[in-house]
Amino acid sequence: MKQKRQSDMVTMGQGERSKAAKGFIPHSAIRNPQSNGFTLLEVMMAVMLMSFVLVSLLGLSNRSVQDVTIADHITTATLLSKRLMTETLAARVFLPKEEEGEFTEEDFSDYTWKKTIAATPLPQVMEVRVAVLWKEGSREEMVELVSYE
């Protein structure tokens, strides 16, 4: 230990040498060069940084799940409305009317439909609208297809 103190004393000024001779060795205010661990401040900062990162990642994961659910509903509603539109156009009966109902399949029990056939300013052209609706939380969402026949 005396060798270490003597080497420290070589690089110190006159006032610091007297402190070193009394057993005082200057060191950083944050970390002692001889210590092998982290200070409490460093550990607290690391924990705080990790908590911010984890909270952000959890929020991102939750939003991602919501986006996938919404995309699934939109895709299903689009396919159902396309099926209903194809059935309507295949019937070739275009009299002005409005209809609505529910899908009979168990997989699509959350979805309802509305179909409207209306006249346009051109007497030989009819407007066919098919809408598929579903509840998304507290609001009602809709996919609508329009065709002119």
C-alpha positions in Angstrom: 0.0 0.0 0.0 2.8 2.4 0.7 4.0 1.9 -2.9 0.6 3.0 -4.3 0.6 6.1 -2.1 4.1 7.0 -3.1 3.2 6.7 -6.8 0.0 8.8 -6.2 2.2 11.4 -4.4 4.4 11.8 -7.5 1.6 13.3 -9.6 0.1 15.4 -6.7 0.9 19.0 -5.8 2.5 20.1 -2.5 -0.9 20.6 -0.6 -2.2 17.3 -1.9 0.9 15.4 -0.7 0.3 16.4 2.8 -3.3 15.1 2.6 -2.1 11.9 1.1 0.5 11.4 3.8 -2.4 11.6 6.3 -4.3 8.8 4.5 -6.5 10.9 2.3 -6.4 10.0 -1.4 -8.3 12.3 -3.8 -10.9 10.6 -6.1 -13.8 11.5 -8.2 -16.9 12.8 -6.6 -19.0 10.1 -8.4 -16.8 7.1 -8.4 -13.8 5.9 -6.5 -11.2 4.5 -8.9 -10.6 1.6 -6.6 -14.3 0.5 -6.5 -15.5 -2.3 -8.6 -19.3 -1.7 -8.5 -21.8 0.9 -9.6 -22.9 3.9 -7.5 -26.5 4.2 -6.4 -27.1 7.1 -8.8 -25.9 5.0 -11.8 -28.2 2.1 -10.8 -31.2 4.4 -10.4 -30.6 6.0 -13.8 -30.3 2.6 -15.4 -33.6 1.4 -13.8 -35.3 4.6 -14.8 -34.2 4.2 -18.4 -35.2 0.6 -18.6 -38.7 1.5 -17.2 -39.2 4.1 -19.9 -38.2 1.6 -22.6 -40.4 -1.2 -21.2 -43.5 1.0 -20.8 -43.0 2.2 -24.4 -42.7 -1.3 -25.7 -45.8 -2.5 -23.9 -47.8 0.4 -25.3 -46.6 -0.4 -28.8 -47.4 -4.1 -28.4 -51.0 -3.3 -27.2 -51.5 -0.9 -30.2 -50.2 -3.5 -32.6 -52.8 -6.0 -31.3 -55.6 -3.5 -31.8 -54.5 -2.7 -35.3 -54.5 -6.4 -36.3 -58.0 -6.8 -34.9 -59.3 -3.8 -36.8 -57.6 -5.0 -40.0 -59.3 -8.5 -39.5 -62.7 -6.9 -39.2 -62.2 -4.7 -42.3 -61.0 -7.7 -44.4 -63.9 -9.8 -43.3 -66.5 -7.1 -43.9 -65.0 -6.4 -47.3 -65.3 -10.1 -48.3 -68.8 -10.3 -47.0 -69.9 -7.1 -48.9 -68.3 -8.4 -52.1 -70.2 -11.7 -51.7 -73.5 -9.8 -51.1 -72.9 -7.5 -54.1 -72.2 -10.5 -56.4 -75.4 -12.2 -55.3 -77.4 -9.0 -55.9 -75.9 -8.3 -59.3 -76.4 -12.0 -60.3 -80.1 -11.8 -59.6 -80.5 -9.0 -62.3 -83.5 -7.6 -60.6 -82.9 -3.9 -60.1 -86.1 -2.4 -58.6 -85.7 0.5 -56.1 -85.7 -1.0 -52.6 -83.9 -1.1 -49.3 -83.2 -4.2 -47.3 -81.2 -5.1 -44.2 -80.4 -8.2 -42.3 -77.8 -10.3 -40.5 -75.5 -13.0 -41.8 -76.7 -16.6 -40.9 -73.2 -18.1 -40.5 -72.0 -18.3 -36.9 -68.6 -16.9 -37.7 -70.2 -13.7 -39.0 -72.8 -13.2 -36.2 -71.2 -9.8 -35.3 -71.9 -8.4 -38.8 -75.1 -6.9 -40.3 -75.8 -5.7 -43.8 -77.8 -3.1 -45.6 -78.6 -3.2 -49.3 -80.0 -0.3 -51.3 -81.0 -0.2 -54.9 -81.9 3.3 -56.1 -82.6 5.2 -59.3 -80.1 7.6 -60.8 -80.7 10.6 -63.1 -80.2 8.2 -66.0 -83.3 6.1 -66.4 -81.4 2.9 -67.6 -78.8 3.0 -64.8 -79.5 1.9 -61.2 -77.3 2.4 -58.2 -76.6 -0.6 -56.0 -75.1 0.0 -52.5 -74.1 -2.8 -50.2 -72.9 -2.0 -46.7 -71.6 -4.4 -44.0 -71.6 -3.0 -40.4 -70.1 -4.2 -37.2 -69.4 -2.8 -33.7 -65.9 -1.7 -32.9 -66.0 -0.9 -29.2 -68.6 1.8 -28.7 -68.8 2.9 -32.3 -70.2 1.3 -35.4 -67.9 0.7 -38.3 -68.9 0.1 -42.0 -67.6 -1.1 -45.3 -69.6 -0.1 -48.3 -69.5 -1.1 -52.0 -71.3 0.8 -54.8 -72.0 -0.4 -58.3 -74.0 1.2 -61.2 -75.9 -1.3 -63.4 
